[in-house]
Amino acid sequence: MAANGFIAMQGAVSALDHLTGRSTALEAEWLAKSQAGDPLPKATYLMLLTQVVADAQTDMTTLTGIEAAGTGYARQPVPWLASATATRTASTSDLVQFGPFSDATGLAAPVTGAALVTRMTSSAGQPAGLVLMTWNLDTPISTSQNQALQLAPGSLQMTLAVS
C-alpha cells in the first residue's frame, strides 16, 4: 500500500505542546479514557476513509461520513515500533487487518486513505476523539465479499522532519 501522509493539526499541536512542557489535548484525551475505564487509554486506532483528505485541518467532524462502512469493518488498534532517533520515524510493528467484509460488495466504497485516531468508536454520548495523522493512498482499494484488507508491518510511517 503506497501512501503519503501528513500530521493533522491536532497531532502537530500536541507534539509542540509536549515539547514546550504544556498540557496537551492528547494528554486530556488519555486521562478521559483512563477515567472512563478504558484498559488501553494511550492506544491509537486506524480508521479507513473513502475520500481523500485535502489538508491538515482534518478533525473528527470533517471525517464524519467518509469513514468506511460495511459488515466486518471496525477501526483497528495500531501497534507502533519505538521511533528511530536517526530518522525520527515511527512505523507499524505488526500486521493490521480489517475484515473480512461479509457484505456482497465488501466495503460500500473504495478505500482512499486512513486516519490515526484516539477512539475505537464514535457514538452518541462518547467523545469522538482526536485525529493525529492522515494518509492518502496512491491508488484507491476496492474490496469484495469475504475479503480482508491487510497492512503489513512497517507499511505506515510517521516522520517528524527537522530543518
C-alpha positions as CSV (number, residue, x, y, z in Angstrom):
1,M,0.0,0.0,0.0
2,A,1.8,3.1,-1.2
3,A,0.6,6.2,0.7
4,N,1.5,9.7,1.5
5,G,0.6,11.2,4.8
6,F,0.6,14.3,6.9
7,I,0.2,15.1,10.6
8,A,-3.2,16.5,11.4
9,M,-3.5,19.9,13.1
10,Q,-4.3,18.3,16.5
11,G,-1.3,16.0,16.2
12,A,1.0,18.9,15.4
13,V,-0.4,21.0,18.3
14,S,0.0,18.1,20.7
15,A,3.6,17.5,19.6
16,L,4.5,21.2,20.0
17,D,2.8,21.4,23.4
18,H,4.6,18.3,24.6
19,L,8.0,19.7,23.5
20,T,7.3,23.0,25.3
21,G,6.1,21.3,28.5
22,R,2.4,22.4,28.1
23,S,-0.5,20.1,28.9
24,T,-1.9,18.8,25.6
25,A,-5.3,17.8,24.3
26,L,-3.9,14.4,23.7
27,E,-3.0,14.1,27.4
28,A,-6.5,15.2,28.3
29,E,-7.9,12.6,25.9
30,W,-5.8,9.8,27.6
31,L,-6.9,11.0,31.1
32,A,-10.6,11.0,30.0
33,K,-10.2,7.5,28.6
34,S,-8.5,6.3,31.8
35,Q,-11.2,7.7,33.9
36,A,-13.9,6.0,31.7
37,G,-12.2,2.7,32.4
38,D,-10.6,2.2,29.0
39,P,-8.0,-0.6,29.5
40,L,-5.7,0.9,26.8
41,P,-6.1,4.7,27.2
42,K,-3.0,5.5,25.1
43,A,-3.9,3.2,22.3
44,T,-4.4,4.6,18.8
45,Y,-6.7,3.2,16.1
46,L,-6.7,3.3,12.3
47,M,-9.9,4.2,10.6
48,L,-10.3,3.7,6.8
49,L,-11.5,6.6,4.7
50,T,-13.5,6.7,1.4
51,Q,-12.5,10.3,0.4
52,V,-9.1,11.9,0.0
53,V,-8.1,14.2,2.9
54,A,-7.1,17.5,1.5
55,D,-5.3,19.2,4.3
56,A,-4.1,19.2,7.9
57,Q,-7.2,20.9,9.2
58,T,-8.8,17.4,9.5
59,D,-10.6,16.6,12.7
60,M,-13.3,14.1,13.7
61,T,-16.0,16.4,12.5
62,T,-14.6,16.6,9.0
63,L,-14.2,12.8,8.9
64,T,-17.9,12.2,9.6
65,G,-19.5,10.5,6.7
66,I,-16.2,9.5,5.0
67,E,-15.3,6.6,7.3
68,A,-15.5,3.2,5.5
69,A,-18.6,1.2,6.3
70,G,-19.6,-2.4,5.8
71,T,-20.3,-5.6,7.8
72,G,-17.0,-6.7,9.3
73,Y,-15.4,-3.3,9.3
74,A,-14.2,-1.8,12.6
75,R,-11.3,0.6,13.5
76,Q,-8.2,-1.4,14.4
77,P,-5.6,-0.8,17.1
78,V,-2.2,0.1,15.6
79,P,1.0,-1.3,17.2
80,W,4.0,1.1,16.8
81,L,7.7,0.4,17.0
82,A,9.7,2.8,19.1
83,S,10.7,5.7,17.0
84,A,14.2,5.7,15.4
85,T,16.4,8.5,16.7
86,A,18.4,8.9,13.5
87,T,15.4,9.2,11.2
88,R,12.7,10.5,13.7
89,T,10.4,7.9,12.2
90,A,7.9,5.5,13.9
91,S,6.4,2.7,11.9
92,T,3.8,0.0,12.5
93,S,5.2,-3.1,14.2
94,D,2.7,-5.7,13.4
95,L,0.0,-6.7,10.8
96,V,-3.2,-4.6,10.9
97,Q,-6.2,-6.3,9.4
98,F,-9.7,-5.0,8.6
99,G,-12.4,-7.6,7.9
100,P,-13.2,-9.9,6.2
101,F,-16.2,-8.0,5.0
102,S,-19.3,-10.1,4.6
103,D,-21.5,-7.6,2.6
104,A,-22.0,-8.7,-1.0
105,T,-19.9,-5.7,-2.2
106,G,-17.3,-5.8,0.6
107,L,-17.0,-2.2,1.8
108,A,-19.6,0.2,0.5
109,A,-16.9,2.4,-1.3
110,P,-13.3,2.1,-2.3
111,V,-10.7,3.0,0.5
112,T,-8.8,6.1,-0.4
113,G,-6.9,6.6,2.8
114,A,-6.7,6.2,6.6
115,A,-6.6,8.3,9.7
116,L,-4.9,7.6,13.1
117,V,-7.4,8.4,15.8
118,T,-7.6,8.0,19.6
119,R,-11.0,6.3,19.8
120,M,-12.1,2.9,18.7
121,T,-15.6,4.1,18.0
122,S,-17.6,7.3,17.7
123,S,-21.0,7.1,19.1
124,A,-23.7,9.2,20.9
125,G,-22.6,10.0,24.4
126,Q,-19.0,9.2,23.8
127,P,-16.4,11.8,22.8
128,A,-15.3,11.4,19.2
129,G,-11.6,11.5,20.0
130,L,-8.7,13.2,18.2
131,V,-7.2,12.8,14.7
132,L,-3.4,12.6,14.9
133,M,-2.3,11.8,11.3
134,T,-3.9,11.0,8.0
135,W,-2.6,9.1,4.9
136,N,-4.0,9.2,1.3
137,L,-3.4,6.1,-0.8
138,D,-1.7,6.5,-4.2
139,T,-4.4,4.2,-5.6
140,P,-7.9,3.5,-4.1
141,I,-8.6,0.0,-2.9
142,S,-11.9,-1.8,-3.6
143,T,-12.9,-4.8,-1.6
144,S,-15.2,-7.8,-2.4
145,Q,-17.3,-10.1,-0.2
146,N,-15.3,-12.1,2.3
147,Q,-12.1,-10.2,1.5
148,A,-9.9,-8.7,4.3
149,L,-7.7,-5.6,3.9
150,Q,-4.3,-6.0,5.5
151,L,-1.5,-3.6,6.2
152,A,1.9,-5.2,6.5
153,P,4.3,-4.4,9.4
154,G,6.1,-1.1,8.6
155,S,3.6,-0.1,5.9
156,L,2.6,3.0,7.8
157,Q,5.2,5.5,9.0
158,M,5.2,8.8,10.8
159,T,8.3,11.1,10.4
160,L,9.0,14.4,12.1
161,A,11.2,16.5,9.8
162,V,13.9,18.7,11.3
163,S,15.3,21.6,9.4
